[in-house]
Every structure is written in structure tokens, then in C-alpha cells.
Amino acid sequence: MPAIVTRLNPDQYQLKDQVVSINRVTKVVKGGKNLSFAALVVVGDPAAGVIGFGSGKSKEVPSAIRKGIESAKKNLVHVHRLQTTIPHLVLGRFGSGQVLLKPAPEGTGVIAGKAVRAVMESAGISNVLTKSIGTTNPHNVIKATFAALTQLRDRQQVAALRGKSPDEL
């Protein structure tokens, strides 16, 4: 059950951007080949636990990255954390990709591939074990990671769902 997401204001956070992938795209036309670039970008505030991702396309790399950052700022979500890790194990799915996120003790670090690592570091999660299953496409891996992070619940939410107080859990 996906949570209802309210739009977050990007101006109130100290957002840092991270380019995950840049793809060179060629379109064949009658006059030859048109070259353009597509950038996949993750932005986040590690202190606040806010992250977003976006993609931008342009004829030049810097403007594609800039468009990706603007797109990412429009898709910010808040992530529930437990100090430096996640509260519980979760599996996110998107397309043929699945991402398993598992809490880890202090000092473990981020055990993840390039795309998932960018998301975890941007969210301020520094101790987590991950496994990417299925596709290696960075777009689908990031979307699966976001699907997993939006499934995370904190103690108060779980207690409310069970009709108990947080102390009883």
C-alpha cells in the first residue's frame, strides 16, 4: 500500500546532487545523426532524510544534468530512518527490477551497487545491506529503490496500524 505523498518544498533543504548515469543517445535522421544526452540524477539532504530523482535530456551534458536536478527537486520524498540505517527489511519492485534493503549494524557501511549507493548516501543512510535483483538498468533500479524506501514505516505508524502504543511493540 503506497503512502500518500505530500509535495516537499526543495528550498527548505540543503540538497546535494549526484549524477548516477549519463547516456549518449543518437537519433538517425535523413541528414545524418543527431546526438543528445540523457542524465539520471539523484538529489537529497542527508540530514533531513529527503531524496528525489529525475532525468533530463539535452544536446549538451551540463544542461541535461541541470534539467535532471530540476526534475528531481519536484519529486522529493521523506525517508523513515533509524539513526544511520533503515527500520526494517523491505523489497521494492519496479518493472523487472527488485531491490532488497536490509538494516545493518553501525560500521557496516553501504553495501550496494552504483545506483542504489547514490540513493542511500543522498538519503543519509550510511549502514545498509542491499541486493539488486533482475534488471541492471539504472532507471529501473532507482525506481525500485524509491519504491522500497516509501514502504518503510516508523514505530508510531506500525503501532497505530496495530492499535497499540509504541511502547508495547
Residue pairs with C-beta under 8 A, 6 or more apart in sequence:
2 150
2 151
3 150
5 77
5 150
7 74
7 76
8 50
8 76
8 77
8 78
10 43
10 52
10 73
10 74
10 76
13 45
13 48
13 50
13 76
14 45
14 47
14 48
15 43
15 44
15 45
15 50
15 73
16 43
16 44
16 45
16 46
16 122
17 41
17 42
17 43
17 65
17 69
17 72
18 41
18 42
18 43
18 44
18 118
18 121
18 122
19 39
19 40
19 41
19 65
19 68
20 40
20 41
20 42
20 53
20 114
20 115
20 118
20 138
20 142
21 39
21 40
21 115
21 138
22 37
22 38
22 39
22 40
22 61
22 64
22 65
23 37
23 38
23 39
23 40
24 35
24 36
24 37
25 35
25 36
25 37
25 38
25 57
26 33
26 34
26 35
26 36
27 33
27 34
27 36
28 34
35 59
36 57
36 58
36 59
36 64
37 57
37 58
37 59
37 60
37 61
37 64
38 55
38 56
38 57
38 64
39 55
39 56
39 57
39 61
39 64
39 65
39 67
39 68
40 53
40 54
40 55
40 68
40 138
40 139
40 142
41 53
41 54
41 55
41 56
41 65
41 68
41 69
41 71
41 72
42 51
42 52
42 53
42 72
42 118
42 119
42 122
42 142
43 51
43 52
43 53
43 54
43 69
43 72
43 73
43 76
43 122
44 50
44 51
44 52
44 119
44 121
44 122
44 123
44 124
45 51
45 122
45 124
46 121
46 122
46 123
46 124
47 124
48 78
48 124
49 78
49 79
49 80
49 81
49 123
49 124
50 76
50 77
50 78
50 79
50 123
51 76
51 77
51 79
51 119
51 122
51 123
51 146
51 149
52 72
52 73
52 74
52 75
52 76
52 77
53 72
53 75
53 119
53 142
53 143
53 146
54 67
54 68
54 69
54 70
54 71
54 72
54 73
54 74
54 75
55 68
55 71
55 139
56 63
56 64
56 65
56 66
56 67
56 68
56 69
56 70
56 71
57 64
57 67
58 64
58 67
77 146
77 149
77 150
79 123
79 124
79 125
79 149
79 152
80 86
80 87
80 152
80 153
80 154
80 157
81 87
81 123
81 124
81 125
81 152
82 103
82 154
83 106
84 106
84 124
84 125
84 126
84 127
85 103
85 104
85 105
85 106
85 125
85 126
85 127
85 128
86 101
86 102
86 103
86 125
86 128
86 149
86 152
87 103
87 152
87 153
87 154
87 155
88 103
88 152
88 153
89 100
89 101
89 102
89 103
90 100
90 101
90 148
90 149
90 151
90 152
91 98
91 99
91 100
91 101
91 148
92 98
92 99
92 101
92 144
92 145
92 146
92 147
92 148
92 149
92 150
92 151
93 99
93 144
93 147
94 140
94 143
94 144
94 146
94 147
95 134
95 135
95 137
95 140
95 143
95 144
96 134
96 135
96 140
97 132
97 133
97 134
97 135
97 137
97 140
97 141
97 143
97 144
98 132
98 133
98 134
98 144
99 116
99 130
99 131
99 132
99 133
99 141
99 144
99 145
99 147
99 148
100 130
100 131
100 132
100 133
100 148
101 128
101 129
101 130
101 145
101 148
101 149
102 128
102 129
102 130
102 131
103 127
103 128
103 129
104 111
104 127
104 128
104 129
105 127
106 127
107 127
108 127
108 128
108 129
109 126
109 127
110 117
110 120
110 121
110 125
110 126
110 127
110 128
110 130
111 128
111 129
111 130
112 120
112 128
112 130
112 132
113 130
113 132
113 141
114 138
115 132
115 138
115 141
115 142
115 145
116 130
116 132
116 141
116 142
116 145
118 142
119 142
119 145
119 146
119 149
120 126
120 128
120 130
120 145
123 149
130 145
132 141
132 144
135 141
153 161
155 166
155 169
156 166
158 169
159 165
159 166
159 168
159 169
162 169
